[in-house]
Amino acid sequence: MASSSLCHFPCYTPSPPSFSKLLSPLSRLKCATSSRAASHVAKLSSSLGDITRTDFPILNQEINGVKLVYLDNAATSQKPSCVIKALDEYYQLYNSNVHRGIHYLSSKATNLYEGARKKVAFFINAPQSREIVFTRNATEAINLVAYTWGLSSLKAGDEVLLTVAEHHSNIVPWQFVGQKTGVKLNYVGLTKDGVPDMEEFKQLLSEKTKIVAVHHVSNVLGSALPIEEIVDLSHKYGAKVLVDACQSVPHMPVDVQKLGVDFLVASSHKMCGPTGIGFLYGKFDLLSSMPPFLGGGEMISEVLKEYSTYAEPPSRFEAGTPAIGEAVGLGAAIDYLSQIGMHKIHEYEKELANYLYERLLTVPSIHIYGPPPSVSGYRAPLCSFNIEGVHPTDIATLIDDQHGVAIRSGHHCAQILHRELGVSSSARASLHFYNTQEEIDAFIHTLKDAISFLKSYT
């Protein structure tokens, strides 16, 4: 049953058409959720945010009597109608366990589940779908590598190279490995521009370095690392490279073959898909050399009383009944993103990112973390910031309660980075392609009001 009637950019099977073909003629856009939505699509001058936001039901609501402005996309993205319908259809029409049954429902569920794996592989240009392992999230994917490749390959005297800007999910698993094996963790610091220092990276990289585990785009600084250069330098020393791509895969084209990475992880919920599923990309020779992560059904070849033999990847790492419905939803989300075009999303979000940064500069006593777009050439569509004399949680609470603007406050699972920045927490506004400049303007207006109100009590 097709779900395309719910979204301007419906789910699809073949390669995505060009963006211009999507906009003209209007009859190609089958998601007429409202007459106002259709009029938006008809206007070629409308932004991508204007065109797509009606595909996201959650955005069409009021919070505390005012229209929701959702600017917490780095934490989780919203879901288009076609993803919600794909989940609903799976549970209503195809719900069954995968791989085990020969009946119609099981065959259908298996095709959908494995079809989602192929979509992920295509989306990041993996050479083959068996290099995609489904996990609960990116955190579990990193733990999988740490506990399988890490514990079987690393020993005392070896080193893991990280940056101080890593998410906790890309630090704590390596700490576990270090505690078990005696491996040393080295951290690359920041430059004066507030980005990981590539010169220090080169100095810390050595024959002792066995794996480099770094982010692609920082969830606090908004900066991007030169992954191709990092991979090239690391491989010269024989080190593997794992990339946390949670903040890049949803926002830009990511090509694992071009990057040359050994491992890459991402989460569905940040790319318009369901929660409860993520994926690991790993080069097949590496996956084949790694022991299982969990024991149980599906991951075995043969079970005897004394021992078991294990299936080939990816089944080896997917013990038990997987998140089938969530995989189907992730596949639908990839269809949706691909139909829009990741290049179009990336270009639009660069404009939004620059606009957000420039508008924040008009706020008195603000400190924005990470480099300005003029220095880096690219800044992700997020800004973490602090206001002198005002706690970030007070700001986030007030603008939500009074104005329905959702941002995040806290350490953003990056406590080491915040200590490097000399603060314990920050506020963060983060965008996606369904956001608009008008929403940024509304945010800036409410932010200034909130600051004035809070400072009146100091």
C-alpha positions in Angstrom: 0.0 0.0 0.0 1.6 3.2 -1.1 2.2 6.0 1.5 3.1 8.7 -1.1 -0.3 10.4 -0.7 0.8 11.8 2.6 4.0 13.6 1.7 5.1 16.2 -0.7 8.2 14.2 -1.3 6.9 10.6 -1.3 8.8 7.4 -0.7 10.3 5.9 -3.8 12.2 3.0 -5.1 14.4 4.1 -8.0 17.0 6.8 -8.0 15.6 10.2 -6.9 14.6 12.6 -9.7 16.1 16.1 -9.8 14.7 18.7 -7.4 13.4 20.9 -10.3 11.3 17.9 -11.5 9.8 17.6 -8.1 8.6 21.1 -8.1 7.1 21.1 -11.6 4.5 20.2 -12.4 2.5 20.4 -9.2 0.7 17.2 -10.1 3.9 15.3 -9.3 3.6 16.2 -5.7 1.0 13.8 -4.3 1.0 14.9 -0.7 -1.8 17.5 -0.6 -2.4 17.7 3.1 -4.0 21.1 2.8 -4.8 23.7 0.2 -2.3 26.0 1.8 0.4 23.4 1.4 -0.4 23.1 -2.3 -0.1 26.8 -2.7 3.3 26.8 -1.1 4.5 24.1 -3.5 3.1 26.0 -6.4 5.4 29.0 -5.5 8.8 28.2 -6.8 10.1 31.0 -4.7 9.1 29.3 -1.5 11.9 27.9 0.7 12.5 24.2 1.2 11.2 24.8 4.8 8.0 26.2 3.5 7.5 23.4 1.0 8.2 20.5 3.4 7.0 21.5 6.8 3.4 20.6 6.1 4.7 17.0 5.8 5.4 17.0 9.5 2.1 16.9 11.5 3.8 17.6 14.8 4.8 21.1 13.6 1.2 22.2 13.1 0.3 22.7 16.8 0.4 25.2 19.5 2.4 25.0 22.7 1.0 27.0 25.7 -1.3 28.9 23.3 1.4 29.8 20.7 2.6 28.1 17.5 5.4 25.6 18.1 8.9 26.6 16.8 11.0 23.4 17.0 14.7 24.1 17.1 16.0 21.0 18.9 16.8 18.9 15.8 20.3 18.0 16.9 18.7 16.0 19.7 16.0 14.4 17.5 14.3 15.2 14.2 10.6 15.2 13.5 9.0 12.5 11.3 7.1 13.1 8.1 3.6 11.6 7.5 4.9 9.0 5.1 7.3 7.6 7.8 4.5 7.5 10.3 2.3 5.7 7.8 5.0 3.2 6.9 5.2 2.2 10.5 1.4 2.0 10.8 1.1 -0.1 7.7 3.8 -2.5 8.8 2.1 -3.3 12.1 -1.4 -3.4 10.5 -0.6 -5.4 7.4 2.8 -7.1 7.5 3.7 -7.7 11.2 5.7 -10.8 11.4 9.2 -12.0 12.4 11.9 -11.9 9.8 14.1 -14.5 8.2 12.4 -17.4 10.0 9.1 -18.0 8.3 8.1 -19.1 4.9 4.5 -17.7 5.1 3.5 -14.5 3.3 3.7 -12.2 6.2 7.2 -13.3 7.2 8.4 -13.1 3.6 6.9 -9.6 3.3 8.4 -8.4 6.6 11.8 -9.9 5.6 11.7 -8.1 2.2 10.9 -4.8 3.9 13.6 -5.3 6.6 16.3 -6.3 4.2 15.1 -3.7 1.7 15.7 -1.0 4.4 19.3 -2.3 4.8 19.8 -1.9 1.0 18.4 1.7 1.2 20.9 2.6 4.0 23.7 1.1 1.9 22.7 3.1 -1.1 22.2 6.3 1.0 25.8 6.3 2.2 27.2 4.6 -0.9 28.4 1.4 0.9 29.7 -1.1 -1.6 27.3 -3.8 -0.4 24.3 -4.0 2.0 25.9 -6.8 4.1 28.3 -4.0 5.4 25.3 -2.4 7.2 24.5 -3.7 10.7 21.3 -2.5 12.3 21.6 -1.5 16.0 19.4 0.2 18.5 21.2 3.5 17.9 24.6 5.0 17.1 25.6 4.5 20.7 25.1 0.8 20.5 26.9 0.8 17.1 30.0 2.3 18.7 29.8 -0.1 21.6 29.6 -2.9 19.1 32.9 -1.9 17.6 34.5 -1.3 20.9 33.5 -4.6 22.4 34.1 -6.7 19.4 36.9 -5.2 17.3 38.3 -3.3 20.3 38.6 -6.0 22.9 39.9 -8.6 20.3 42.4 -6.3 18.6 43.7 -3.8 21.3 46.2 -4.5 24.0 48.2 -2.6 26.6 50.5 0.0 25.0 48.1 0.6 22.1 46.4 4.0 21.8 42.9 5.3 20.8 42.9 8.8 19.4 39.8 11.0 20.1 39.0 14.7 20.2 37.8 16.7 23.2 34.6 17.5 21.1 33.3 13.9 21.0 29.9 13.0 22.2 29.9 10.8 25.3 28.8 7.9 23.1 32.2 8.1 21.4 34.2 8.3 24.6 32.7 6.1 27.3 32.9 2.8 25.2 36.6 3.4 24.6 37.1 4.1 28.3 35.6 0.7 29.0 38.0 -0.8 26.5 40.9 1.0 28.2 39.9 -0.2 31.6 39.8 -3.8 30.4 42.9 -3.8 28.2 45.3 -1.0 29.4 44.8 0.9 26.1 45.6 4.6 26.4 43.1 7.3 25.3 44.6 10.5 23.7 42.6 13.6 23.1 43.0 16.3 20.4 42.4 19.7 21.8 40.9 22.9 20.3 42.4 25.7 18.3 41.9 29.4 19.1 39.0 29.2 16.6 37.3 26.6 18.7 37.7 23.5 16.5 39.7 20.3 17.0 43.4 21.1 16.2 44.5 19.1 13.2 48.2 20.0 13.9 47.9 18.4 17.3 46.1 15.5 15.7 49.2 14.9 13.5 51.5 15.1 16.5 49.5 12.6 18.5 49.1 10.1 15.7 51.7 7.4 15.9 52.4 3.7 15.3 50.8 3.1 18.7 47.5 4.5 17.4 45.2 1.6 16.5 41.9 3.4 16.0 40.9 7.0 15.5 37.3 7.6 16.7 36.0 11.1 15.8 32.8 12.9 15.0 32.1 14.2 11.4 30.1 17.3 12.6 30.2 18.5 16.2 26.9 18.6 18.0 28.1 21.6 20.0 30.6 23.5 17.9 28.8 23.1 14.5 32.2 22.5 12.9 33.1 19.6 10.5 36.3 17.6 10.6 38.3 16.9 7.4 37.5 13.2 7.5 39.2 12.3 4.2 42.5 13.8 5.5 42.1 12.1 8.8 41.5 8.8 7.2 44.5 9.2 4.9 46.9 10.2 7.7 45.5 7.4 10.0 45.8 4.7 7.5 49.5 5.6 6.9 50.0 4.5 10.5 47.8 1.4 10.1 45.1 2.8 12.3 41.4 2.2 11.7 39.0 5.1 11.6 35.5 5.2 13.1 33.3 8.2 12.4 30.3 9.3 14.4 28.1 10.7 11.6 25.0 11.4 13.6 25.1 15.1 12.8 26.2 14.7 9.2 24.2 11.9 7.6 20.9 13.7 8.1 22.1 17.0 6.7 24.5 16.4 3.8 25.6 13.7 1.3 27.8 11.2 3.0 29.8 8.7 0.9 31.7 6.1 2.9 33.8 5.1 -0.1 34.9 8.6 -0.8 35.7 9.2 2.9 37.5 5.9 3.1 36.3 5.2 6.7 36.6 1.8 8.3 33.5 2.3 10.4 30.7 4.8 10.4 27.6 5.1 12.7 24.4 7.1 12.6 20.9 7.1 14.2 17.6 6.9 12.5 15.8 9.3 14.9 18.1 12.2 13.8 17.3 11.6 10.1 13.5 11.8 10.2 13.1 8.1 11.0 11.9 6.3 14.1 13.7 6.0 17.4 15.1 2.7 18.5 17.2 1.9 15.5 20.6 3.1 14.1 23.2 1.5 12.0 26.9 0.6 11.7 28.7 0.6 8.5 31.9 -1.5 8.5 34.2 -2.7 5.8 33.3 -6.3 5.2 36.7 -7.8 5.9 36.7 -6.0 9.3 33.2 -7.2 10.2 34.1 -10.7 9.2 37.1 -10.7 11.5 35.1 -9.5 14.5 33.5 -11.8 17.1 29.8 -11.6 17.9 28.5 -8.8 20.1 25.6 -10.6 21.6 24.6 -14.3 21.7 21.2 -15.7 20.8 19.0 -16.4 17.8 19.7 -15.3 14.3 23.5 -14.7 14.8 24.4 -18.3 14.7 25.3 -20.8 12.0 25.1 -23.9 14.1 24.6 -24.5 17.9 26.1 -27.6 19.5 26.2 -28.4 23.2 29.8 -27.4 23.6 30.1 -24.5 21.3 28.5 -22.6 18.4 29.5 -21.3 15.1 28.4 -17.9 13.9 26.7 -16.4 10.9 28.4 -14.1 8.4 27.9 -10.3 8.9 25.5 -8.6 9.3 23.5 -11.4 10.9 26.4 -12.1 13.3 25.7 -8.8 15.0 21.9 -8.8 15.0 21.0 -11.3 17.7 17.3 -11.9 18.4 14.3 -10.3 16.9 15.4 -7.0 15.5 13.5 -3.6 15.3 11.6 -4.6 12.2 9.0 -1.8 12.2 11.7 0.7 13.0 13.8 -0.5 10.1 10.8 -0.1 7.8 10.3 3.4 9.1 14.0 4.2 8.6 13.7 3.0 5.0 10.8 5.3 4.4 12.7 8.2 5.9 15.6 7.5 3.6 13.2 7.5 0.7 11.8 10.8 1.8 15.2 12.5 2.2 16.5 11.1 -1.1 13.4 12.3 -2.9 14.2 15.8 -1.7 17.9 15.4 -2.4 20.6 15.6 0.2 22.5 18.2 -1.9 19.4 20.4 -1.8 19.0 19.8 1.9 22.7 20.7 2.5 22.6 23.9 0.5 19.4 25.1 2.1 20.6 24.3 5.6 23.9 26.2 4.9 21.8 29.3 4.3 19.8 28.7 7.4 23.0 28.1 9.4 24.5 31.4 8.3 21.3 33.2 9.0 21.0 31.8 12.5 24.6 32.7 13.3 24.2 36.3 12.0 20.9 36.8 13.8 22.4 35.5 17.1 25.2 38.1 16.8 22.5 40.8 17.3 21.8 39.5 20.8 23.7 41.5 23.5 26.3 39.7 25.7 26.2 36.5 23.7 29.0 34.0 23.2 28.6 31.5 20.4 30.8 28.4 20.5 32.6 27.2 17.4 33.9 29.0 14.4 32.0 31.6 12.4 31.0 30.5 8.9 33.5 33.0 7.4 36.4 31.1 9.1 35.3 27.5 8.6 33.7 27.8 5.2 30.9 25.6 6.6 29.0 25.6 9.7 26.3 23.1 10.6 22.8 24.4 11.2 23.2 24.7 14.9 24.5 27.2 17.4 25.5 26.5 21.0 25.7 29.7 23.1 25.7 31.4 26.4 24.4 34.8 27.6 26.5 36.6 30.1 24.8 36.6 33.5 22.0 34.3 32.4 21.7 30.5 32.9 21.0 28.6 29.7 18.3 26.5 31.3 16.4 29.6 32.4 16.5 30.8 28.8 15.3 27.4 27.4 12.5 27.2 30.0 11.2 30.7 29.5 11.1 30.8 25.7 9.3 27.4 25.7 6.8 28.4 28.4 6.1 31.8 27.1 6.7 31.5 23.3 6.5 27.8 22.3 10.1 27.8 21.1 11.9 24.5 21.7 15.7 24.6 22.1 18.0 22.5 24.3 20.1 23.5 27.3 22.7 21.5 29.2 26.0 19.9 28.3 24.7 18.1 25.2 26.5 14.8 26.2 29.8 16.7 25.7 31.0 17.5 29.2 34.7 17.3 28.3 34.2 19.8 25.5 32.3 22.2 27.8 35.1 22.1 30.4 37.5 22.9 27.6 35.2 25.9 26.7 35.3 27.0 30.4 31.5 26.5 31.0 29.4 23.7 32.5 26.5 24.0 30.0 25.1 26.0 27.1 21.9 26.7 25.2 21.6 25.2 21.7 19.3 26.0 18.8 19.5 23.4 16.0 17.8 23.4 12.6 16.6 21.0 9.9 15.4 21.5 6.4 11.8 22.0 7.5 12.7 25.1 9.5 12.5 28.6 8.0 14.1 32.0 8.4 10.8 33.2 9.9 11.2 30.7 12.7 14.7 31.9 13.3 13.4 35.5 13.5 10.7 34.4 16.0 13.4 32.6 18.1 15.7 35.7 18.2 12.8 37.9 19.2 11.7 35.6 22.0 15.3 35.1 23.1 15.9 38.9 23.5 12.6 39.2 25.4 13.6 36.3 27.7 17.0 37.8 28.3 15.6 41.2 29.2 13.1 39.6 31.6 15.7 37.4 33.3 18.2 40.2 33.6 15.6 42.5 35.2 15.8 40.2 38.2 19.6 40.3 38.6 
